[in-house]
Amino acid sequence: MGPGQSCLPLVEEHDSDAVKPPRDQAQSCAQALEHMPRRAISGLHAATQMIDKPLRSGQRVYAHGDLIVLAPVSHGAEIIAEGHIHLYAPLRGRALAGVHGNCAARIFCASLEGAELISIAGVYRTGETRLSAHLLGQPVQVRLFEEQLIVEALNLN
């Protein structure tokens, strides 16, 4: 893991002891899905939730599926989703996707502006770890690859 990243269970406050998720977590999810009836798999996806008002400090939104946010997320605000997060405004607060261990979840953000925390499936990066200058204020996607968060420019061309 790189600096500022750690595998911890999702809790309100993180202790300093890192707990690694099982290496075969993604494989065990895939194996479980293979043995489920098709109708059970389709029931796993919850409805998408949409927020069109700015989120201010102290506010928290939780989505059981994907979350679409059309307004800024201020410092001290938190958006949490079991699926993907699509944010079409600046992120200054916290964004946590795949909170129940969905390693395939992603965060899409129109402008990453000093986010306090970004996390996918419990692997997180705090605002103390600076992003490359070319990513600040730019559209990005955040994804998990081999237990590391990858923050990369979102090419919209």
Z-matrix of the N, CA and C atoms (Angstrom, degrees):
N
C 1 1.450
C 2 1.511 1 109.76
N 3 1.314 2 115.63 1 147.65
C 4 1.449 3 120.44 2 178.83
C 5 1.514 4 110.93 3 -83.28
N 6 1.328 5 116.49 4 173.85
C 7 1.459 6 119.81 5 179.06
C 8 1.516 7 111.31 6 -61.97
N 9 1.322 8 115.69 7 140.29
C 10 1.459 9 120.75 8 178.29
C 11 1.512 10 113.90 9 81.92
N 12 1.340 11 117.22 10 2.39
C 13 1.449 12 120.54 11 -179.64
C 14 1.512 13 109.04 12 -115.80
N 15 1.297 14 116.23 13 143.82
C 16 1.443 15 120.84 14 178.85
C 17 1.511 16 109.22 15 -157.58
N 18 1.311 17 116.69 16 150.46
C 19 1.457 18 121.19 17 175.10
C 20 1.510 19 107.77 18 -96.02
N 21 1.300 20 117.13 19 113.36
C 22 1.456 21 122.55 20 178.77
C 23 1.509 22 108.76 21 -136.23
N 24 1.325 23 116.74 22 149.92
C 25 1.459 24 116.69 23 171.99
C 26 1.519 25 109.29 24 -64.21
N 27 1.323 26 117.16 25 150.49
C 28 1.459 27 121.03 26 -178.79
C 29 1.525 28 109.18 27 -72.83
N 30 1.327 29 116.24 28 112.80
C 31 1.452 30 123.26 29 177.24
C 32 1.515 31 108.11 30 -138.52
N 33 1.319 32 116.61 31 168.17
C 34 1.462 33 120.47 32 -179.67
C 35 1.521 34 111.64 33 -61.64
N 36 1.327 35 117.28 34 -46.05
C 37 1.457 36 120.63 35 177.81
C 38 1.512 37 107.53 36 -125.74
N 39 1.338 38 116.96 37 137.45
C 40 1.452 39 120.85 38 -178.34
C 41 1.524 40 109.97 39 -93.00
N 42 1.356 41 116.81 40 137.40
C 43 1.447 42 118.02 41 172.44
C 44 1.522 43 107.77 42 -83.11
N 45 1.312 44 115.91 43 176.07
C 46 1.449 45 119.55 44 -177.77
C 47 1.523 46 112.16 45 -81.41
N 48 1.335 47 119.13 46 -14.59
C 49 1.460 48 121.80 47 -179.91
C 50 1.521 49 109.86 48 -81.59
N 51 1.321 50 117.02 49 118.32
C 52 1.458 51 121.24 50 179.96
C 53 1.525 52 109.70 51 -80.86
N 54 1.315 53 116.59 52 137.83
C 55 1.457 54 122.67 53 176.42
C 56 1.512 55 107.14 54 -118.82
N 57 1.323 56 117.53 55 117.55
C 58 1.460 57 120.99 56 -179.24
C 59 1.523 58 110.40 57 -80.78
N 60 1.328 59 117.14 58 136.65
C 61 1.461 60 119.24 59 174.89
C 62 1.525 61 109.10 60 -71.42
N 63 1.312 62 118.19 61 158.80
C 64 1.468 63 120.07 62 178.04
C 65 1.522 64 110.29 63 -58.18
N 66 1.343 65 116.64 64 138.10
C 67 1.463 66 121.04 65 -178.82
C 68 1.526 67 111.63 66 -62.17
N 69 1.314 68 116.53 67 -31.01
C 70 1.449 69 119.47 68 -176.06
C 71 1.522 70 112.16 69 -94.38
N 72 1.347 71 117.45 70 21.28
C 73 1.461 72 120.88 71 -178.17
C 74 1.528 73 111.31 72 -59.67
N 75 1.332 74 116.66 73 -46.10
C 76 1.467 75 119.82 74 -179.62
C 77 1.518 76 110.40 75 -65.68
N 78 1.348 77 117.63 76 -39.45
C 79 1.449 78 120.78 77 178.92
C 80 1.523 79 110.87 78 -65.66
N 81 1.334 80 116.82 79 -41.46
C 82 1.460 81 119.10 80 -178.70
C 83 1.529 82 110.63 81 -65.72
N 84 1.340 83 117.64 82 -35.01
C 85 1.470 84 121.15 83 176.06
C 86 1.528 85 109.89 84 -63.32
N 87 1.326 86 116.36 85 -46.61
C 88 1.463 87 120.75 86 -178.95
C 89 1.524 88 110.85 87 -63.14
N 90 1.336 89 116.88 88 -41.47
C 91 1.460 90 120.36 89 179.78
C 92 1.525 91 110.94 90 -65.21
N 93 1.322 92 117.17 91 -40.02
C 94 1.461 93 121.01 92 179.14
C 95 1.523 94 110.56 93 -63.31
N 96 1.340 95 116.61 94 -40.96
C 97 1.469 96 120.23 95 180.00
C 98 1.525 97 112.06 96 -66.20
N 99 1.354 98 116.71 97 -34.06
C 100 1.460 99 120.35 98 179.72
C 101 1.520 100 111.95 99 -61.32
N 102 1.330 101 117.14 100 -32.97
C 103 1.455 102 121.23 101 -175.21
C 104 1.524 103 113.69 102 -93.94
N 105 1.330 104 118.01 103 -0.98
C 106 1.460 105 120.87 104 179.32
C 107 1.525 106 109.97 105 -87.74
N 108 1.311 107 117.41 106 145.57
C 109 1.470 108 119.45 107 173.64
C 110 1.529 109 110.17 108 -63.29
N 111 1.306 110 117.64 109 148.86
C 112 1.471 111 123.43 110 -177.36
C 113 1.528 112 111.27 111 -54.00
N 114 1.320 113 119.31 112 -40.76
C 115 1.470 114 121.39 113 -178.46
C 116 1.528 115 111.32 114 -66.31
N 117 1.343 116 117.99 115 -30.63
C 118 1.468 117 120.65 116 178.26
C 119 1.527 118 110.38 117 -71.16
N 120 1.333 119 116.64 118 -37.92
C 121 1.469 120 120.55 119 -179.96
C 122 1.521 121 110.24 120 -64.28
N 123 1.323 122 118.07 121 -43.01
C 124 1.464 123 120.15 122 -178.80
C 125 1.523 124 110.98 123 -64.49
N 126 1.322 125 118.23 124 -26.04
C 127 1.455 126 121.77 125 178.56
C 128 1.513 127 113.52 126 -77.99
N 129 1.341 128 117.47 127 -7.28
C 130 1.459 129 120.55 128 -178.82
C 131 1.526 130 112.26 129 -74.41
N 132 1.306 131 117.97 130 -22.51
C 133 1.455 132 121.32 131 -175.47
C 134 1.529 133 110.18 132 -90.56
N 135 1.315 134 115.70 133 115.92
C 136 1.461 135 120.56 134 178.45
C 137 1.522 136 109.03 135 -83.14
N 138 1.299 137 115.64 136 166.27
C 139 1.464 138 121.08 137 -179.85
C 140 1.523 139 110.83 138 -64.35
N 141 1.303 140 115.57 139 149.63
C 142 1.456 141 121.69 140 176.12
C 143 1.521 142 108.79 141 -76.98
N 144 1.307 143 116.03 142 138.04
C 145 1.470 144 121.17 143 178.56
C 146 1.531 145 108.53 144 -107.83
N 147 1.331 146 116.44 145 141.69
C 148 1.457 147 120.52 146 -179.44
C 149 1.529 148 110.09 147 -124.83
N 150 1.325 149 115.39 148 136.14
C 151 1.465 150 122.97 149 178.16
C 152 1.526 151 107.53 150 -120.43
N 153 1.349 152 116.89 151 127.65
C 154 1.466 153 119.46 152 -179.69
C 155 1.527 154 113.13 153 -119.85
N 156 1.320 155 116.94 154 13.14
C 157 1.466 156 121.66 155 177.80
C 158 1.530 157 108.69 156 -116.27
N 159 1.330 158 118.13 157 146.59
C 160 1.476 159 120.48 158 178.15
C 161 1.528 160 111.26 159 -59.22
N 162 1.316 161 115.72 160 142.24
C 163 1.461 162 121.30 161 175.94
C 164 1.523 163 108.21 162 -99.93
N 165 1.313 164 115.66 163 124.41
C 166 1.459 165 122.00 164 -176.76
C 167 1.521 166 110.01 165 -101.70
N 168 1.317 167 115.86 166 167.94
C 169 1.459 168 122.51 167 -179.40
C 170 1.526 169 111.04 168 -50.21
N 171 1.319 170 116.64 169 132.98
C 172 1.454 171 121.80 170 179.08
C 173 1.515 172 114.20 171 91.92
N 174 1.324 173 117.96 172 -14.09
C 175 1.463 174 120.59 173 179.23
C 176 1.524 175 110.26 174 -87.26
N 177 1.339 176 114.87 175 146.22
C 178 1.460 177 121.25 176 -179.47
C 179 1.519 178 108.78 177 -138.36
N 180 1.333 179 115.91 178 136.35
C 181 1.461 180 121.80 179 176.19
C 182 1.515 181 107.58 180 -122.42
N 183 1.335 182 115.97 181 132.40
C 184 1.462 183 121.66 182 178.44
C 185 1.521 184 108.56 183 -120.89
N 186 1.336 185 116.73 184 130.91
C 187 1.466 186 121.52 185 177.85
C 188 1.521 187 109.25 186 -119.72
N 189 1.332 188 115.87 187 133.88
C 190 1.463 189 120.58 188 178.63
C 191 1.523 190 111.78 189 -77.93
N 192 1.315 191 117.37 190 -11.74
C 193 1.463 192 122.77 191 176.11
C 194 1.520 193 108.22 192 -127.39
N 195 1.338 194 116.44 193 -133.63
C 196 1.462 195 121.34 194 175.92
C 197 1.517 196 109.42 195 -81.54
N 198 1.325 197 115.35 196 157.81
C 199 1.461 198 121.70 197 179.80
C 200 1.520 199 109.02 198 -128.27
N 201 1.331 200 115.93 199 128.50
C 202 1.463 201 122.19 200 175.47
C 203 1.518 202 107.00 201 -114.30
N 204 1.334 203 115.98 202 126.44
C 205 1.464 204 121.04 203 -179.30
C 206 1.528 205 107.76 204 -122.33
N 207 1.345 206 115.73 205 125.10
C 208 1.464 207 121.84 206 -176.47
C 209 1.524 208 113.02 207 -104.93
N 210 1.324 209 117.07 208 9.26
C 211 1.467 210 121.17 209 -176.77
C 212 1.531 211 108.70 210 -139.20
N 213 1.336 212 117.15 211 162.86
C 214 1.474 213 120.18 212 -176.67
C 215 1.533 214 113.62 213 -62.00
N 216 1.326 215 114.39 214 149.66
C 217 1.462 216 122.67 215 173.51
C 218 1.528 217 106.07 216 -110.69
N 219 1.328 218 116.33 217 107.64
C 220 1.471 219 122.28 218 -174.41
C 221 1.520 220 112.08 219 -77.12
N 222 1.350 221 115.24 220 165.20
C 223 1.464 222 120.97 221 173.99
C 224 1.521 223 108.20 222 -53.67
N 225 1.320 224 117.38 223 135.97
C 226 1.457 225 121.73 224 178.89
C 227 1.517 226 114.30 225 87.76
N 228 1.332 227 118.29 226 -8.30
C 229 1.467 228 121.86 227 176.40
C 230 1.525 229 108.52 228 -95.29
N 231 1.332 230 115.68 229 158.17
C 232 1.458 231 120.29 230 -174.22
C 233 1.521 232 110.65 231 -139.61
N 234 1.341 233 115.89 232 130.91
C 235 1.459 234 121.12 233 173.13
C 236 1.533 235 107.66 234 -117.50
N 237 1.338 236 114.84 235 130.63
C 238 1.458 237 121.10 236 -173.58
C 239 1.520 238 107.85 237 -132.58
N 240 1.336 239 116.17 238 134.75
C 241 1.460 240 120.14 239 179.21
C 242 1.523 241 110.30 240 -142.61
N 243 1.320 242 114.85 241 145.96
C 244 1.458 243 119.82 242 173.45
C 245 1.524 244 110.03 243 -76.31
N 246 1.322 245 117.07 244 -21.83
C 247 1.464 246 122.62 245 178.46
C 248 1.518 247 110.57 246 -111.02
N 249 1.340 248 115.46 247 -140.50
C 250 1.468 249 122.54 248 -179.61
C 251 1.525 250 110.92 249 -80.10
N 252 1.331 251 115.03 250 158.62
C 253 1.467 252 121.63 251 171.02
C 254 1.520 253 107.44 252 -120.27
N 255 1.332 254 115.55 253 127.75
C 256 1.467 255 122.86 254 175.50
C 257 1.520 256 106.01 255 -115.89
N 258 1.301 257 116.74 256 115.40
C 259 1.466 258 121.46 257 -177.33
C 260 1.524 259 108.70 258 -120.47
N 261 1.342 260 115.86 259 112.33
C 262 1.457 261 121.90 260 -177.07
C 263 1.517 262 111.02 261 -99.55
N 264 1.311 263 116.25 262 38.86
C 265 1.463 264 123.58 263 -179.31
C 266 1.532 265 106.83 264 -160.24
N 267 1.333 266 118.30 265 174.61
C 268 1.467 267 120.06 266 -179.24
C 269 1.528 268 113.46 267 -65.99
N 270 1.329 269 114.99 268 142.56
C 271 1.461 270 122.02 269 174.11
C 272 1.524 271 108.49 270 -108.81
N 273 1.327 272 114.92 271 116.53
C 274 1.467 273 120.85 272 176.48
C 275 1.529 274 110.71 273 -118.65
N 276 1.323 275 116.70 274 -17.95
C 277 1.467 276 122.23 275 -178.77
C 278 1.517 277 111.50 276 -95.22
N 279 1.337 278 116.13 277 -133.55
C 280 1.462 279 122.09 278 -175.43
C 281 1.533 280 110.05 279 -119.05
N 282 1.338 281 115.39 280 139.22
C 283 1.463 282 121.91 281 176.92
C 284 1.522 283 108.33 282 -131.50
N 285 1.346 284 116.18 283 122.96
C 286 1.457 285 122.12 284 -178.42
C 287 1.521 286 108.91 285 -126.48
N 288 1.319 287 117.32 286 113.36
C 289 1.461 288 122.70 287 -179.80
C 290 1.529 289 109.78 288 -110.17
N 291 1.319 290 115.97 289 155.26
C 292 1.458 291 120.60 290 178.08
C 293 1.520 292 113.32 291 61.60
N 294 1.328 293 116.69 292 40.31
C 295 1.465 294 121.07 293 -170.27
C 296 1.530 295 114.79 294 -65.67
N 297 1.314 296 118.03 295 -16.35
C 298 1.464 297 119.59 296 176.67
C 299 1.522 298 110.70 297 -101.70
N 300 1.334 299 116.42 298 29.09
C 301 1.457 300 120.94 299 175.78
C 302 1.510 301 115.36 300 90.21
N 303 1.333 302 118.04 301 14.75
C 304 1.467 303 121.60 302 178.37
C 305 1.530 304 108.93 303 -74.74
N 306 1.325 305 116.04 304 94.86
C 307 1.466 306 121.70 305 -177.34
C 308 1.524 307 112.88 306 -70.11
N 309 1.323 308 117.79 307 -15.08
C 310 1.467 309 121.45 308 179.48
C 311 1.526 310 112.09 309 -88.11
N 312 1.327 311 117.82 310 -6.41
C 313 1.473 312 120.72 311 -179.67
C 314 1.524 313 110.20 312 -65.10
N 315 1.315 314 115.29 313 152.31
C 316 1.467 315 121.59 314 178.78
C 317 1.517 316 109.71 315 -135.84
N 318 1.317 317 114.63 316 160.05
C 319 1.460 318 121.95 317 173.09
C 320 1.521 319 106.45 318 -117.49
N 321 1.329 320 115.72 319 123.67
C 322 1.466 321 121.88 320 176.06
C 323 1.520 322 106.12 321 -111.45
N 324 1.316 323 116.82 322 127.29
C 325 1.458 324 120.38 323 -173.45
C 326 1.523 325 110.32 324 -136.25
N 327 1.326 326 116.40 325 131.55
C 328 1.461 327 121.46 326 -179.56
C 329 1.525 328 112.24 327 -70.26
N 330 1.335 329 116.68 328 -29.17
C 331 1.466 330 119.88 329 -178.14
C 332 1.529 331 109.41 330 -158.33
N 333 1.313 332 115.49 331 109.68
C 334 1.464 333 121.00 332 178.84
C 335 1.520 334 107.65 333 -90.97
N 336 1.327 335 115.91 334 104.46
C 337 1.468 336 121.33 335 -174.13
C 338 1.524 337 111.05 336 -119.40
N 339 1.304 338 116.19 337 80.17
C 340 1.459 339 119.66 338 176.97
C 341 1.513 340 113.81 339 66.32
N 342 1.324 341 117.22 340 43.02
C 343 1.466 342 121.35 341 178.92
C 344 1.526 343 110.25 342 -56.94
N 345 1.325 344 115.45 343 139.19
C 346 1.467 345 120.21 344 179.18
C 347 1.524 346 111.67 345 -70.23
N 348 1.339 347 116.06 346 -36.96
C 349 1.457 348 120.44 347 -177.99
C 350 1.516 349 109.23 348 -160.20
N 351 1.326 350 116.01 349 137.55
C 352 1.461 351 121.59 350 169.70
C 353 1.523 352 106.45 351 -127.34
N 354 1.334 353 116.19 352 140.33
C 355 1.458 354 120.00 353 -175.48
C 356 1.515 355 110.68 354 -149.20
N 357 1.325 356 115.01 355 142.13
C 358 1.457 357 121.80 356 171.52
C 359 1.518 358 107.36 357 -132.78
N 360 1.323 359 115.38 358 123.68
C 361 1.469 360 122.65 359 177.93
C 362 1.530 361 112.28 360 51.49
N 363 1.325 362 116.75 361 37.51
C 364 1.459 363 121.09 362 176.33
C 365 1.510 364 115.37 363 86.82
N 366 1.320 365 118.77 364 -9.79
C 367 1.462 366 122.11 365 174.94
C 368 1.523 367 106.10 366 -89.03
N 369 1.307 368 117.42 367 124.14
C 370 1.453 369 118.58 368 -171.16
C 371 1.530 370 113.19 369 -131.23
N 372 1.323 371 113.11 370 165.17
C 373 1.462 372 122.59 371 175.82
C 374 1.519 373 106.05 372 -137.55
N 375 1.310 374 116.42 373 128.70
C 376 1.462 375 119.92 374 179.94
C 377 1.522 376 110.33 375 -92.25
N 378 1.314 377 114.85 376 166.45
C 379 1.457 378 120.70 377 178.60
C 380 1.518 379 113.01 378 -67.52
N 381 1.328 380 116.91 379 -14.40
C 382 1.468 381 120.11 380 177.70
C 383 1.518 382 111.60 381 -67.74
N 384 1.337 383 116.93 382 -25.36
C 385 1.461 384 121.56 383 176.45
C 386 1.522 385 107.23 384 -89.32
N 387 1.294 386 116.04 385 109.01
C 388 1.466 387 120.93 386 -175.76
C 389 1.519 388 112.26 387 -70.40
N 390 1.316 389 115.20 388 141.85
C 391 1.460 390 121.71 389 173.91
C 392 1.519 391 109.73 390 -83.03
N 393 1.305 392 116.31 391 160.65
C 394 1.461 393 120.74 392 173.14
C 395 1.517 394 109.26 393 -59.28
N 396 1.310 395 116.63 394 144.01
C 397 1.467 396 121.85 395 -177.19
C 398 1.534 397 111.63 396 -57.86
N 399 1.333 398 117.53 397 -34.02
C 400 1.471 399 119.68 398 -177.83
C 401 1.531 400 112.81 399 -71.07
N 402 1.345 401 118.32 400 -11.09
C 403 1.464 402 121.21 401 178.58
C 404 1.524 403 113.02 402 -96.56
N 405 1.325 404 117.36 403 -23.34
C 406 1.463 405 120.86 404 -177.72
C 407 1.524 406 111.21 405 -63.27
N 408 1.311 407 116.14 406 128.65
C 409 1.462 408 121.26 407 178.47
C 410 1.517 409 114.12 408 74.72
N 411 1.323 410 117.24 409 7.36
C 412 1.457 411 121.84 410 -177.47
C 413 1.538 412 110.72 411 -109.27
N 414 1.335 413 117.81 412 159.12
C 415 1.465 414 119.89 413 173.56
C 416 1.534 415 109.84 414 -66.07
N 417 1.320 416 116.63 415 131.16
C 418 1.464 417 121.35 416 -178.50
C 419 1.525 418 110.51 417 -136.96
N 420 1.310 419 114.06 418 163.20
C 421 1.452 420 120.41 419 167.23
C 422 1.525 421 106.99 420 -126.59
N 423 1.322 422 114.60 421 145.06
C 424 1.454 423 121.15 422 178.82
C 425 1.518 424 106.21 423 -118.67
N 426 1.315 425 116.07 424 129.25
C 427 1.460 426 120.85 425 -179.64
C 428 1.519 427 109.33 426 -140.86
N 429 1.306 428 115.21 427 164.33
C 430 1.450 429 121.98 428 179.65
C 431 1.514 430 108.65 429 -102.95
N 432 1.333 431 116.26 430 130.64
C 433 1.459 432 121.42 431 177.66
C 434 1.520 433 107.85 432 -140.96
N 435 1.325 434 116.26 433 117.92
C 436 1.464 435 122.41 434 -179.90
C 437 1.530 436 111.84 435 49.43
N 438 1.320 437 115.90 436 51.73
C 439 1.460 438 124.32 437 176.42
C 440 1.534 439 114.00 438 63.54
N 441 1.329 440 117.29 439 22.44
C 442 1.459 441 121.54 440 175.56
C 443 1.520 442 109.92 441 -129.86
N 444 1.329 443 115.85 442 143.42
C 445 1.457 444 120.08 443 175.27
C 446 1.519 445 109.37 444 -79.22
N 447 1.304 446 115.50 445 131.10
C 448 1.462 447 121.80 446 176.30
C 449 1.524 448 106.61 447 -111.37
N 450 1.329 449 116.31 448 121.35
C 451 1.460 450 122.03 449 175.46
C 452 1.510 451 106.34 450 -109.88
N 453 1.329 452 115.89 451 118.06
C 454 1.462 453 118.68 452 -176.34
C 455 1.517 454 110.35 453 -137.49
N 456 1.321 455 114.81 454 154.43
C 457 1.461 456 120.84 455 178.98
C 458 1.520 457 108.93 456 -60.96
N 459 1.313 458 115.39 457 140.63
C 460 1.459 459 121.51 458 177.97
C 461 1.521 460 107.16 459 -95.76
N 462 1.315 461 116.24 460 108.49
C 463 1.458 462 121.76 461 -177.93
C 464 1.525 463 108.60 462 -81.06
N 465 1.310 464 116.39 463 108.87
C 466 1.461 465 121.53 464 -177.15
C 467 1.509 466 113.66 465 -95.25
N 468 1.319 467 117.89 466 7.89
C 469 1.476 468 121.54 467 178.97
C 470 1.489 469 111.86 468 -82.97
